[in-house]
Amino acid sequence: SGFVTEKRERAARPSRSTGKLGKRTALCREIAREVAGLSPYERRILDMIKTGGSAADKRIYKFAKRRLGSHKRAVAKREDIKAVNSKMRAKQAGAN
């Protein structure tokens, strides 16, 4: 096994932080979503969530995948629109 040494904690490389969502970008996106609202296909996804049904998740995924082109993007969009829906429902419940 060789000479026993202490494992040193190495500083994280800058390349590791690529793709992380920054505060400024998150704020800009939030404001843009507030001002512009949902796009027509996102509204359709929201409608599918509301109507529900047994295989709603799969149908939403297939629809989003066709529009966005990849599995990863489709799944992320589905979760994003679900979050928007739950936020809207929470807002509505708070208003009543």
N, C-alpha and C positions, 0 to 999 in steps of 0.2 A: 504493500500500500504506500510505501515511501515515507518521506519525512512529513510529520503531522504539522500542518500550518493552520493559521486562523483565516477564516473566509472573510475577505474584505468586502464591504458594501461599496459597490461602484456607483458613481454618479449616473443618473439617468441621461441617456443621450437625447439631444434635442429632437432627433428623428422619431423618437417614441411618442412625442406629444402631437404628432401630425394627425389632423382629423378630429381632434377634441374640440368640442363646442365652447367657444369663448363667451364671456359675459356680454360683450358688445354685440356680437353676432346674434346671440340668443334674443337679446332685447330688440334688435332690428327686425328679426323674423317675427317676433311676437306682435310688434306694432304693425308690420305689413299684413299679418293674418287678420288683425283687428280691423284695419282699414279696408282691405280688399275683400275679406271674407273668403268663402270657399269657391273653388272653381266648379264648373258644372259636373265634371266626373266625380269630384269629391262629394258634391251634394247627392249624387246618385248612390255613392257608397254609404253616406249617412242615412239615406232613405232605406237602403238594404238593411242597415243595422237596426233601424227603428221597426221595420216590418218583421225582422227576425226570421223565424222559421227554423227547421231542424238543421239544414246544411248551409245556414247563412254565412258562416265564417269561410267555408270553402268557396262559395259563390263570390263573396267579396274578394277573396284572394285571387281567384281566377280572373275576375274583372280588372282588378288593380294590376295584375301581372301583365295582362294584355295591353293595358295603357302605359305602364311604366317600363316594361321590358325585362325585368329581372326578379327573381325570387326574393332576394334580400330587400329590394325597394318596395315590392308589393306587401311583404309582411310588415315592414316599417310603416308604410302608409296606412295599412289596416289598423295598426295599434294607435297611430296618430289620430285617425278619425274617431276611433273608439274613445280616446281621451277627450277629444273635442265634444263628443256626444255626452260623456259623463259630466264634463264641466258645465255644459248647457243645462243638463238635468239638475245639477246641484244648484245652479243659479236660479232656475225656475222654482225649485223646492224652497230656496231661501226667500224668494219674492212672495210666495204664498203664505 
